[in-house]
Every structure is written in C-alpha cells, then in structure tokens.
Amino acid sequence: MEARSANLSQLARFANNSLAFPQLEPHNDPINRFIYQRDTTVQRGLEVGEIRMSTIYSSGMLCRSLLVCLCVLLATKNVANGQETSAPDSGSPSATTTISGEQLPAPEPPFGGVIQPDALKSKPWWAPRIVPPKQAPNVLLIITDDAGFGVPSTFGGVIPTPTMDRIAKSGLRYNNIHSTALCSPTRAALITGRNHHSAGFGVISEQSTGFPGYNSIIPEDKCTIGRILKDNGYSTAWFGKDHNTPAFAASQVGPFDQWPTGMGFEYFYGFVGGDANQWEPNLFRNTTQIYPFKGQENWNLVTAMSEDAIDYIHRMNQIDPSKPFFIKYAPGATHAPHHPTQEWVDKIHEMHLFDDGWNKLRETIFENQKRLGVIPADTKLEPWPTDVIKNWEDCTPEEQKLFIRQVEVFAAYAAYNDHEIGRVVQAVEDIGELDNTLIIYINGDNGTSAEGGPLGTPNEVAFFNGLNMLPVDVQMKWYDVWGTEETYNHMSAGWSWAFDTPFTWFKQNASKLGGIRQNMAISWPAVIKDHGGMRSQFCHIIDIVPTILEVSGIPAPDVVDGIPQAPIEGTSLAYTFDAANADAASQHKTQYFEMMGQWALYHEGWLLSTKVNRAPWEAFGVANPDPLNNQVLELYDLTTDFSQSNNIADQHPDKIKAMKQMFIAEASKYHVFPLDASVGARLVAPRPNITAGRTEFVYTRPMTGLPQGDSPMLLNSSYTITAEIEVPQKGAEGMILTSGGRFCGYGFYLLEGKPTFLWNLVDLKRIKWQASEPLSPGKHTISFDFKYDGLGAGTLAFNNMSGLGRPGTGTLLVDGKVAQTIEMEKTVPMILQWDESFDIGSDTLTGVNDEDYHPPFPLTAKLEKLTIKIDRPQLSPEDIKKLETAQRENSSSE
C-alpha cells in the first residue's frame, strides 16, 4: 500500500493547493489521468459510494475537501477489492501488486521514481510484479474423455478409480453437471465459460463449417481462463488433449494464436487433434513436435504426460514457491483408441468384471449407484434397448469373447488413467500445496462413446469412413493384440449403454442424459469441509470458469488486448462449497443443448428434448433437412424423474410450445443457428486451410509433420503425383510421399529400388502398384495417376453423399511407361488417419504397410521435385438437376 498511499498523498496536496479548477477532458487532467492509470477499477466506471467521476467532473468544480475524501475512499475501495501493492520499498525489484483485472494486460503504471540529469541524483523504480490475490488457490482442472456417468467407481461403476474416490472423499461429489455431448465443444465451453456455439465449437473442428457457431475458432472476445489467470500472476499449463485448435491451423505455418500457448497457457505438452495413438502420438511441446517414444520400450503417453506434469509442478514450485499454478490436465483416455499398458489389462482381466455381460453390468452399476446415494433411491432404469443393441444372452460365444476383450481393454485404460492422475495429485501433496489447491475432476467430456458401433472395431478410422459393422470373425484376427500399437480399437456400443447408467443413449446424443450428464468431484481442503458431501444442483461445464474466478478473487476482464469481452455465460458453483448450501436451489436456471441436429432445453427442472432419431454409428446417411421442426418432442420433469425415463409430453402441450420458443430464443442468442443434422458429410466440407482453392503443389525438399487438415486432400478426386528423383550408383529405397499411417493412408516409395504406390484401406485391405524392376542409377520420373469415377464432394450441397468413396483407376508410370494399372472398387470417402501427417522424404510415426518397411524409411535417392496435381470433379447442369430432384424427394418423405 506504500506506493498507493504516497500517490494519494500527492493528490491530496494538489487538492489543498487548488481551490477549484475548470472541467477538463479526463486524460488531460492529472487527477483523472492518475486515477485511470493507477486504479483500473475506475476504468469500468468507478463509483465511490454513490458518486461517479463523471458526476464530479460535470460540475466543473471540485472542492479540495471532496477530493481529499475521494482519495481516502479510493484507498479504502482498493483495499476492499484486494488490490494492493506491497514491498519493503515501493518500486523495489521485490515489489508486487494485484490488479483489478478488468483490463488485460494491465495498464502500465506511471514511473514512480525520480529522473535527474545524472543517475546519482535520480531514484530508480520498478513496476510491481503482478500476483494473484492472497486467497487465490492453485487450480488443477482434470477432464477425462468419452466417459459416461457409470464409468468411475466413485459414482457406482465397477472400474476402480481410487484417485477420483480420493477427491470425492476429501471434497464434494456432483451428480448433475452437464456437457455438450461432444469432445471439443465441451472443452471450448470449459476453458471460456461460454456455450460451445458462442465459442465457435458447435461441433468438432474436423467438422467445422463457415458459420460463427461452427467455425472452430474461439472468438477474440471470449478469452480463456488460461489467459485471465496468466495475466493475473498465475503459472499456466495444459497437458494432454487440445482439440480446440482449428484443424486448418495446426501446421507449422500457424497461426498459433489458437494453440494452447496462444490462448494463455504458457506451457503445452500434448496432442492437437481429437485423439491420438498413445504408443506413438503426434505429440507437441508448445508448438514443436517431439518424438520421445522413439527407441523406447513400453512408452505410453498416459504415463509420459503425468511425468511431464509432475516435473512441471516441482519445477514451478522450486523456482517460485509463492506463485500459484493453473493446470488443465486433459488425458486422451478414454477416447478411442483404447491403449492401456499390458500391466493394467492383466489387472482388469483378473478381476472378471464383465464376464456376465452388459445387461448384468448395467444392473450392477445401478444398484451400486443407489447404495452410494449418487442417484435417488426411486430412480427408474429403462428396459434394455433390444431395438438398438441385442441382449447379452443373444450374442454368440465368439461375440461374447470378443466383446469381453474389448471392454477389459477399455476398463484398463480408464483405471490406468485414473492411477496416473493420482500421481499428479500426489505431486501437489508432495510440494505441500494440497490444502491450497482447488482440484476439479470431471469424468468425461460427454457420455460414453458408441462410435465403435454394435460390434466394436479394431480400427476407429474405419468408423469415420462408414465401416461400422465389421464382422466378428474379421475382428478376431486382432484379438490377441487388442489395445496394442497394432490396433486403433473401440468397444461395442453395448458396453457404452451400460456405462451411461442410469441414463440412456451415448456421446453425440444431446437430447438424452446419457450423452450430456457427467459427474464430478471437487476438493479444496482449506475451504471445503463437507467431506464426501453430495451436490445435486443443476450445473453445466460453462460454470467452471466463473467458479475458478470467484474463488481466486479475480474478475472476468472487460477488455483483453483492446477487445471488449463478451459476458461469461456460466454461473459460479462456489456457493455449493458451503455445507449450509448443500440443498440450495440451483443458480443455473436455463440451459440449451444441441449437437448435430438433436437438441434439448433445460429450464428450472423441466427438460424438453428431441427424440433420438440417429444412433452415433449412423453417421453417413441423408441428414434431417429440418432439425428444428422435423422432430418428435419429449418432455421430462427431472425434479421427480432423475433418469429421464418418464416422457410426459402428452400431458403438457402448452409447456412444450413455450419451451420450444425458449429454445429458439437461446439458440438465436448463442449462435446455434443454422441447425445442421449432418455428421459424416461435414468431415469433408470445405474449410479455409492453406490448400483451399489450390490444385497444384510443388515440393523440392524433404518435409515432415504436415497435419491432415493442412495438407493436399486427394479423396474423391482425380490426381497425379509425379516425383523427379536421381538414384545413386548403389541403388535407392525409401519414402517419397506418404499421408496417414497404419490405420489408413497412402504411400509412394521405393521398395528394394522398385517404384511402389500403396493405398491402405483402413487396415482391412491394401492395394499395391509396383514396377517389376528396380530403378537404375541416374535420373528418373515416376508418377501415379488416378482417375476418379464419382461426382465428388459437390453432392454434399444437396444432402447427398453419393459422390464419395466411388471407384477409380490408378496407374503407376516409370519414365512415361505404364508399370501397372489397377482398378479400385472402393476408395476412402471421408478421412485418412488424422493423427498421422503428410510426410515427404521419410515417414513419421506409423507406416502404411508394416510388411514393406518400418519408419522412418528415409529416401536415399535425391528428390529433385515432387508435384501433386488434383482434378476435383465438377457437377454438370444435368448432375445438379438430378441431385435437386433427389433432394426434394428425400425431404418430402421425411
């Protein structure tokens, strides 16, 4: 307070020497300029009692007694706000200050020293270092992936999650928190405190479209919690999954403003996309790709990221024990691929948790939930949905064997992940900061995923290309390696339904609690004393940011980098920390939900929701053309119907009409329109990546690590790839060009000197073109020419996917002569393996054909020039007429 008191004294002396002064512009007057520069509370429109500065100035006169009182009140207000400067000597290198926080970065304070012509007569002065308010805790924000309400043991699940149990026992359990039903939309809401459409994430980035609510760009007027806390003196870090960087801004050309390090997180260790091979991930430290797993045995990202986080916690504490940290800890588990270590697979297998099948598992979880009191005793469990997934007893012995293997690997992944989270929590305790650390452990960013389909899959990339019912006998080929680096595996949706107990449906289903109801544990030993307490107030993921801000004493900024900020849309949960408020009414009254055309509205205990009209694995058909109105509406009273089991729509027609209008109002307010029910089609929608509008690409030197979203897209098009190379005297081998990897992609390479082109069709089939002889020493031109027979992605504009994945003919040429021609009956329609990159001159991560080579497989010939030419199909007037007719017919049949 010494520096502030000195300045206030100076201001008072000015008042005593000035009986009056004329009305002045605020920034021309020394008093007002002082107030604006030194107290940013005033910048929001300071009120001292009931007196505004504008009122004082409007009089044109300011008596010295009033000004003296103003100075005193200013000092009082600043202390009350927790804004104070402290140091042994104000202006010394050790001086610190809190800021009011309305403007970020904080305005630069005026120089407080003395400057004379010579240094000996001058007085140095350092701006105080910004620190958070004294009561501000460390914050460890944990969010797991694709895990429904019935997954953790903390909330009745059979999978052991002792770390979540620990947080819940020392803090509080929340059984009424909601997500958005999908990964990155939930995460955008989590870090901004705004609804997912407000934050540009109506869907995942890989499905983004050119509308404000869906472009996967977090607007500049919605800064993240990382940025707020960083500018208020926190150390900030992000570990694990990102998925809030646009897929078209994920390359090394940037821009990097939408990467974690550009959104207020000073340190990032993780992967940028929606999921990653945990054995060989596309891993970044800050914005640089790293490969710590190369040459390592049994390396796994789940452990590697916990170790990196533990190192970070100890490092920050050793450097400056007084500086609080904010960590977003977002492991990839339990999103597919399910990649636990063998140790954890063995542990779960020995427990025999799933031998009785999914029907029995669901009943067991339900009874556990009632016993633990995490659901009301009168909660109803709906019958098993035999129209969606068959009963366990109707599965064949081979199916049961496969399905048990699938779920044991999933459960091992969940348990392994919780164990590693426990090591991070223990690190906080080891540095003596557990009491003053707010730990928020959110189970899942949506309900359990059913994207493996009813049968599961050894390769999730197959699902995203429309292959979601791989026969069990085909899948059994991967039985012994399920969950290893040889699979990109997902489990049967039967288990997913059970893991969302007591609710129904899955991830993607925004109108059902199985898709949007999560659970959470929060501890803060220094403050939360109701150990093991239950909180059932309605809340949403957007409530986390305002909660952190309230408990830290830091306001949401009004302006960041000169940009006025949109209001926070969530509601703080800090009131629930007090045991006296255990049964208080929820302060979050209204919340909309929408995901890919399915929607709902919660309002004061009522839930209006659309009837599910699409299972998550049914992602590639004709989309609902009118998702706002072409719906069957259901109504639930969640105050008496915890599991959303009793549809009472026929009893309350007026309530339905009113709530639909309320949904429309909320949707208009938060950029939900235009509603779009398409799923797979949006994977191939055009986006503003660095290849947009280009048809020719030329490369003259090796390059690796270009992500799929920023690389030339060959799917559903004709194309020619031409490589001009020089082979040395001893011959050559190696990768010329590849995109994708073991689970889907293509490669153009020299195998034992022979030009080779290979298409890996989602690890189910590989088609190879190869010359009969090795290349001789010297210069050669080799090319692969592909003629596509379909109409291409243009059909999507007519709600029609018939232009995708059509046949084509590929021809390999060596020095202008045809080496081999093969017709492909089917082509990849949607997407390559997204966590693998576009590489020239070598192959990073996994290869497209393990039988031919192993990465990095560097090219030993000299690459002089590589050219890619793409000829995307154009719709003729006749094509358009047919598509329009089909579109009208489909719409009329709805």
LUMSEDREN-235065 format. One record per residue (C-alpha): residue in three letters; x, y, z. Coordinates in pm, whole numbers, plus 50000, padded with zeros to 5 digits. Layout:
<rs>
ALAXYZ
...
</rs>
This chain:
<rs>
MET500005000050000
GLU503005023350042
ALA503235033549674
ARG499495039349652
SER499465059549977
ALA502305081549852
ASN500455089149532
LEU497205096149718
SER499065119849948
GLN500455137649645
LEU496955140149502
ALA495645154349830
ARG498385180949835
PHE497335190349482
ALA493765194349606
ASN494795215649901
ASN496635239249666
SER493715241549421
LEU490525257849535
ALA488855248949206
PHE489635240248850
PRO487625240548529
GLN486055209748363
LEU488735190548174
GLU488925160647941
PRO489645130148161
HIS493015121248011
ASN494225157448002
ASP493685162748371
PRO496435149748603
ILE494005138248870
ASN491795118448639
ARG494785105148447
PHE496245092948774
ILE493035075448867
TYR492725059348524
GLN496335047748520
ARG496745036548879
ASP493355021848955
THR491795002048673
THR488664997848882
VAL487875033248769
GLN488115022748407
ARG484865003148443
GLY483175034448577
LEU484295039148937
GLU481665046049196
VAL482855059949527
GLY479815054249741
GLU477165068249510
ILE479415093949340
ARG480665087948985
MET483725105748848
SER481625117748556
THR479255134548802
ILE482125151648978
TYR483515165048652
SER480155176248523
SER480045202948793
GLY483215218148652
MET484335224449013
LEU485945201349265
CYS486415213849616
ARG489535203049795
SER487645186950080
LEU485675164849842
LEU488875154949663
VAL490575146049989
CYS487585124250079
LEU487765108849733
CYS491385099449791
VAL490555082550118
LEU487625064049967
LEU489745053049673
ALA492295038049908
THR489535021050107
LYS487915007049794
ASN491194993349661
VAL491894975249988
ALA488364961449986
ASN488894948649633
GLY492044931149742
GLN494094952949511
GLU497244962349691
THR500894968749633
SER503414955749883
ALA507164956649906
PRO509834965750160
ASP510384996449946
SER507835006049686
GLY509365004549341
SER511984979749451
PRO512654948149245
SER510714927849502
ALA507554948849484
THR504344930349400
THR500804940949327
THR497444926349250
ILE495394941848973
SER491704948548946
GLY491754927748630
GLU489094944848421
GLN491674952648153
LEU494234927148030
PRO497084931448007
ALA497034955248300
PRO497804991548210
GLU501435000748255
PRO501785021248575
PRO503455055148555
PHE507095057148654
GLY507265062549030
GLY510905071949069
VAL512855103749011
ILE514835111948696
GLN517525138648708
PRO520235145848451
ASP522605122948638
ALA521905088548783
LEU523355095849127
LYS520635121349194
SER517905100149038
LYS515775073549207
PRO515115040549023
TRP511685025049030
TRP510424991148915
ALA506844983648828
PRO505494959049087
ARG505254923048973
ILE501644912148930
VAL500494885049168
PRO497054869949230
PRO495044879049541
LYS496354862549856
GLN493434838449883
ALA493834825749525
PRO494424787949526
ASN496344766249287
VAL493934750349039
LEU494224715348896
LEU491444711048637
ILE491104674948522
ILE488814663148245
THR488764628048106
ASP487404617847768
ASP484354598447645
ALA483314585647987
GLY479694583348095
PHE478094585948438
GLY478524549048520
VAL482244545848443
PRO484034555648768
SER483764536449092
THR483154570049262
PHE479684570449109
GLY478854533449120
GLY480924520048836
VAL482904487848858
ILE486104502548716
PRO488414512349003
THR489084549849013
PRO490744555049353
THR492004589649263
MET488524602649191
ASP487384584649507
ARG490074603349700
ILE489004637449567
ALA485354629849640
LYS486014617849995
SER488044648750080
GLY485674671949896
LEU482324670749717
ARG480524649049463
TYR478414664549187
ASN475814642949012
ASN474114669448798
ILE476794685248579
HIS476354685448203
SER478484685447890
THR477674693947528
ALA477614657247411
LEU480864660147212
CYS484594664247275
SER485994697747164
PRO482674716247204
THR482714707147574
ARG486354717047601
ALA485784750847436
ALA482994757347687
LEU485224745447971
ILE488044769947904
THR485934800247808
GLY482904798548038
ARG480724803547732
ASN478404779947548
HIS480074759147281
HIS478384776946990
SER479304810647141
ALA482894798347141
GLY482714786946775
PHE482584749746856
GLY479114737646765
VAL480924706046651
ILE484494693246650
SER487004712246438
GLU487214683846187
GLN483534690846106
SER483684728746115
THR481664749545870
GLY481594786245778
PHE479164799046040
PRO480054817546363
GLY478804789746588
TYR480574762346392
ASN483884775646256
SER486024760946539
ILE487604794846605
ILE487324807746961
PRO486494844746914
GLU488804871347049
ASP486034885047268
LYS485924852447464
CYS489354848347618
THR490184816547805
ILE490624810348175
GLY494304804148097
ARG494734839447966
ILE492864855148258
LEU494864836948522
LYS498184841848345
ASP497734879448328
ASN496774879248695
GLY500014862748801
TYR499444825148771
SER501724799648607
THR499554782548346
ALA500004749048171
TRP497984724847959
PHE498694687547940
GLY497154661947705
LYS494384666847456
ASP493904700347285
HIS491184697047016
ASN490454734347033
THR492964743646764
PRO491284745246422
ALA492294715446210
PHE493194740245937
ALA495574759346166
ALA497514730146310
SER500594730946087
GLN503924747646146
VAL502894776745928
GLY500444786146203
PRO498884808946302
PHE499474798646661
ASP497004821546836
GLN494504792646867
TRP497064768347004
PRO497204764647384
THR500274787047401
GLY498364813747211
MET495354811647442
GLY497064819747770
PHE498754786847854
GLU502464792747898
TYR503334755847858
PHE501734728347650
TYR502574691547637
GLY500084671247439
PHE498384664347108
VAL496434689046899
GLY493644667646749
GLY490724647746884
ASP492584615946968
ALA495994600446937
ASN497784567346923
GLN499014565447282
TRP502024544647178
GLU503214568546905
PRO501274601146935
ASN501504632746730
LEU502974649547035
PHE503924686047084
ARG505834705547342
ASN504454740447299
THR504354742546916
THR507214718946835
GLN506554682546750
ILE508574658346963
TYR509214620946948
PRO510214609547300
PHE508914574347231
LYS511474566946960
GLY513744538847074
GLN511774533947396
GLU510074501847507
ASN506624502647666
TRP506444540547637
ASN502854552947673
LEU501514588447664
VAL499274583147968
THR502354578748186
ALA504544602847990
MET502174632048034
SER501744625748407
GLU505514625448444
ASP505794657848247
ALA503094673748464
ILE504804661848782
ASP508074676548661
TYR506304709348582
ILE504714711248927
HIS508044705449104
ARG509914728948871
MET507474757748918
ASN507464752649294
GLN511254752449317
ILE511614783649106
ASP508944804049283
PRO507044786949567
SER504814817449610
LYS503374816749259
PRO500164796749220
PHE499664773748924
PHE496734766048698
ILE496934732748518
LYS494464719048268
TYR495054681648272
ALA493234665047982
PRO494374629447907
GLY493204611747592
ALA491604583847794
THR489064570147744
HIS488614581947386
ALA489434555647127
PRO491954541747061
HIS491934524247397
HIS495644519747463
PRO496494508747818
THR499664490647916
GLN499624452747944
GLU500044455448320
TRP496664472248350
VAL494994448848103
ASP496144419648316
LYS494894436148637
ILE491414441748499
HIS491244407548337
GLU491984391148671
MET489024409448827
HIS486464393148587
LEU484264423948598
PHE482474417948271
ASP482074380348237
ASP478304382348291
GLY477754406748004
TRP476404441547958
ASN472864436048085
LYS474164423948418
LEU476824451348428
ARG474124477648392
GLU472114462948678
THR475214461048899
ILE476144497248834
PHE472564508148900
GLU472464490749237
ASN475884504849328
GLN474674539949245
LYS471654536749471
ARG473784521949750
LEU476264550749728
GLY473474576249718
VAL474714591949395
ILE471274587549240
PRO467894589849414
ALA466554557249555
ASP463444559549335
THR465374563349009
LYS463994541648731
LEU466054520448493
GLU464574517348146
PRO464434482947979
TRP467414472147771
PRO467054486847417
THR466834454747214
ASP465874475046905
VAL469334491246922
ILE471594465247087
LYS470794428847148
ASN470754412647489
TRP473964396447606
GLU472364362147608
ASP471634365847237
CYS475294370747149
THR477214341047014
PRO480094326647223
GLU482604341646978
GLU480924375747005
GLN480964373947382
LYS484644365147384
LEU485484394547159
PHE483244419047344
ILE484734409947682
ARG488214415647544
GLN487094449547410
VAL485664461647740
GLU488524448647954
VAL490924469447749
PHE488624499747785
ALA488374494648161
ALA492134490248187
TYR492574523048003
ALA490214540948245
ALA491854526048555
TYR495364532548425
ASN494444568648350
ASP493004574248698
HIS496144559448850
GLU498374583748661
ILE496124612848760
GLY496694601149115
ARG500424605449070
VAL499874641548965
VAL497684647949269
GLN500344632249486
ALA502924656049341
VAL500774685049458
GLU500744669949807
ASP504494663649794
ILE505224700649748
GLY502944708750042
GLU500244725849835
LEU497334701549853
ASP495384721450113
ASN495514752749899
THR494754735649568
LEU491324735249411
ILE491094701749232
ILE488234697648985
TYR487994662348849
ILE485384659448571
ASN484584624548450
GLY484124627148074
ASP483564654947824
ASN480434636647705
GLY478734603247753
THR480494570847671
SER481254567747302
ALA479294543347087
GLU481284551546775
GLY482584516046769
GLY479094505246668
PRO477244474646799
LEU480194451946721
GLY483134473846813
THR486094477946582
PRO489854472146573
ASN490204505046385
GLU488214536346470
VAL489294552146142
ALA487074526445973
PHE484064540746156
PHE484804575646027
ASN484794561545676
GLY481424544745714
LEU482614509545802
ASN480984504146140
MET479834467846132
LEU482994447746079
PRO482124410746120
VAL483264394946441
ASP485304368146263
VAL487254395946091
GLN487834414046419
MET489044382446590
LYS492234385046383
TRP493234413046622
TYR492034396146942
ASP495494389347087
VAL496824424047006
TRP493704443847105
GLY494804476847258
THR498394474247139
GLU500074495646874
GLU498584472646612
THR495034484746676
TYR493114517546684
ASN490414499946881
HIS486944507647009
MET484444486447203
SER480884475347132
ALA478144500747198
GLY476524475647432
TRP479134483947693
SER478714521047624
TRP475004518847702
ALA475814501848032
PHE478484527548121
ASP475914555648086
THR473724540448358
PRO471234551548485
PHE470674571448167
THR470164561247805
TRP471994567747478
PHE475524579847422
LYS478054605947322
GLN476664627047032
ASN473094624347166
ALA472504659347305
SER468844653247385
LYS469474624047621
LEU471204624847957
GLY473364595547852
GLY475084619547615
ILE475284650447836
ARG475204640748205
GLN478644638048360
ASN479794635948718
MET482474654848903
ALA484454656249226
ILE485874688349371
SER488234692149666
TRP489864722149829
PRO490894711150179
ALA491494746150308
VAL487944756650228
ILE485644726850159
LYS484854709350486
ASP481774689050393
HIS483894658850310
GLY482144634050082
GLY479134656850050
MET476734653849758
ARG475684683049541
SER472734679249306
GLN472284714649180
PHE471944716848802
CYS475204728548651
HIS477004728648320
ILE480584728048204
ILE480374765748139
ASP480104770348516
ILE483724760248581
VAL485364792748465
PRO483214815748681
THR483784792248974
ILE487554794848940
LEU487364832548904
GLU485174836949211
VAL487294815849443
SER490504832149322
GLY489104867349367
ILE489814875649003
PRO487114892148792
ALA486324883648433
PRO488004910748225
ASP486024937048041
VAL488754942547782
VAL491574919947659
ASP494164932947415
GLY491864962247349
ILE488924939847259
PRO485754942847471
GLN484864908747613
ALA481534891247589
PRO479974882647925
ILE480704849348089
GLU477664827248026
GLY478134802548309
THR477214805448677
SER479694800648960
LEU479404769249170
ALA481324784149462
TYR478114787449663
THR477884749549672
PHE481194746649859
ASP479474757050183
ALA477754728450364
ALA474944752250453
ASN474114753950082
ALA474124716650022
ASP470444717249930
ALA470274752749797
ALA468384758849477
SER470474758149163
GLN471624792049042
HIS471894779148685
LYS468274781048572
THR468254776248195
GLN470504757247953
TYR470174746947591
PHE471794716247431
GLU472374709447062
MET474574685746871
MET474244677246501
GLY470534684846486
GLN469494668446813
TRP468574693847078
ALA467104699847423
LEU466294727647667
TYR466544726348045
HIS464594751948246
GLU464094750648621
GLY463804712948642
TRP462004706848312
LEU463714691648010
LEU462334694747659
SER464194671447426
THR464034657247077
LYS463514620147040
VAL466714603046930
ASN466484597246555
ARG470034586046485
ALA472424563046664
PRO476014576446670
TRP477214550046425
GLU474514560246174
ALA476544589846057
PHE476594587245681
GLY473014587745557
VAL470744615745446
ALA470564642245718
ASN467344655645866
PRO466624685945643
ASP464664704945913
PRO466134696546253
LEU464304724546430
ASN460784713246336
ASN461064678046193
GLN461304662846538
VAL459304643146791
LEU459414663847110
GLU459544648147455
LEU459124664047797
TYR460534653448133
ASP460254666248488
LEU463774659848616
THR462824670148970
THR460934637149002
ASP462504617448716
PHE466264616348765
SER466984592548474
GLN464774609648212
SER462604578648188
ASN459034592048201
ASN458014611847893
ILE455034633647989
ALA454784653647666
ASP451154644247606
GLN450194659347943
HIS451744693647885
PRO451284705547524
ASP451454742247625
LYS454664736447817
ILE456204720847508
LYS455254750547290
ALA456604775347541
MET459864756947592
LYS460414753047219
GLN460134790547183
MET462574794147470
PHE464984770947290
ILE464684792046974
ALA465474823047176
GLU468514806747336
ALA469664792947001
SER469394827446845
LYS471314843047131
TYR474184818247129
HIS474804812946752
VAL473224778446734
PHE471554785846402
PRO471684773346133
LEU470924738746267
ASP472674711346073
ALA471924674446126
SER474704661545901
VAL477554642046058
GLY479894624145821
ALA479254649145544
ARG480814676945747
LEU484084658045767
VAL484714666345402
ALA483184701045399
PRO485494727945252
ARG487494748345502
PRO489934777445478
ASN493084756745510
ILE496304765345330
THR495404742145041
ALA491964757444977
GLY491504766744611
ARG494824751444505
THR495084723444251
GLU498864720544218
PHE501514715844486
VAL505274715244429
TYR507904703644680
THR511674703244632
ARG512974691344965
PRO512054667045244
MET509364678345487
THR507544660045766
GLY504764666746012
LEU502194684845797
PRO498804676045954
GLN495894662645752
GLY493894694545790
ASP496574714945614
SER497754690045351
PRO496584683344996
MET493384662645005
LEU493264635544739
LEU489994619244841
ASN487034618744598
SER489164633944321
SER491384625344031
TYR495044633244087
THR498574628243958
ILE501654625844178
THR504974629643997
ALA508414625344152
GLU511624635443977
ILE514494617444151
GLU518124608044099
VAL519184573044202
PRO522794568544320
GLN525074541344186
LYS524324517444470
GLY520564520044417
ALA517934535844638
GLU515004529444867
GLY512734549345096
MET509644570545123
ILE508924596944863
LEU505504607644990
THR503054594345247
SER499954606145424
GLY498264586945703
GLY499634555545860
ARG498954520245975
PHE495214525346004
CYS494504544245680
GLY496584562845424
TYR498784560545118
GLY502464558045041
PHE504644564244734
TYR508054548344785
LEU510964528144653
LEU510914492444783
GLU514174474444707
GLY514564500244434
LYS511144493544279
PRO508714522944247
THR505684514444459
PHE502384531144534
LEU500104517244804
TRP496644525544933
ASN495904513345286
LEU492114509945307
VAL491514513345684
ASP493854484345764
LEU491404459445610
LYS492854458645260
ARG495934471945086
ILE496174477944713
LYS499704479944576
TRP501034491744241
GLN504664482344179
ALA507164482943897
SER508724449743802
GLU512344461743813
PRO514424483944041
LEU515364517943908
SER518784520343751
PRO521264546843867
GLY520544581243728
LYS517584604443688
HIS514034591243667
THR510504604243663
ILE507934582243834
SER504284590743871
PHE500994577443998
ASP497884588143808
PHE494414582043948
LYS491124587243762
TYR488134590343993
ASP484754578543868
GLY482454597044110
LEU480834631344128
GLY482894641544430
ALA482144662244739
GLY479894685844545
THR476944662544606
LEU477044671544977
ALA475464705244899
PHE472334685644809
ASN472304664345128
ASN473644635844918
MET476764615144979
SER476664595444654
GLY479724613644519
LEU482034599944788
GLY484104568144803
ARG483414558444444
PRO485624536044227
GLY488614547344028
THR491604535143831
GLY495204540243931
THR498204537743700
LEU501874537043801
LEU504274550643539
VAL508084549343526
ASP509754573543287
GLY506474577043099
LYS505854539743060
VAL502984521843229
ALA504234498543500
GLN500884486943641
THR497204496143629
ILE494664485543895
GLU491014494643933
MET489854502444286
GLU486284491644350
LYS486054514544654
THR488054544344770
VAL488414561445107
PRO485434585245128
MET485954606945434
ILE489244609645610
LEU492704594945644
GLN494224586845982
TRP494054621746129
ASP496764618246392
GLU499324609546123
SER500894635445898
PHE501754642945538
ASP505474634845502
ILE507974638945219
GLY511324620945218
SER510634598745521
ASP507744585845729
THR506954597046083
LEU505034576446339
THR503494545046183
GLY503904532445827
VAL501144524445580
ASN502394488645532
ASP504424471245801
GLU505234442445564
ASP507154465845333
TYR509074488845569
HIS509284504645911
PRO509554542345967
PRO511344564745921
PHE512354547445594
PRO514284577545459
LEU514594582445086
THR518154575244976
ALA517604588644625
LYS517904626044566
LEU514484642344541
GLU514624669944286
LYS510944677644255
LEU507624663744372
THR504434676344209
ILE500834668944304
LYS498034679044068
ILE494434674744176
ASP491434674643945
ARG488344677644161
PRO485074667443993
GLN482714695043884
LEU478964689543873
SER477344693643534
PRO473914710243493
GLU472454675443445
ASP474094663243766
ILE472684692743959
LYS469184686843823
LYS469254650243933
LEU470574659044276
GLU467934685844327
THR465224661044234
ALA466584635344477
GLN466804661644749
ARG463164671444705
GLU462084635144714
ASN464054628545033
SER462644659645201
SER459054650745112
SER459494615645252
GLU460604628445593
</rs>
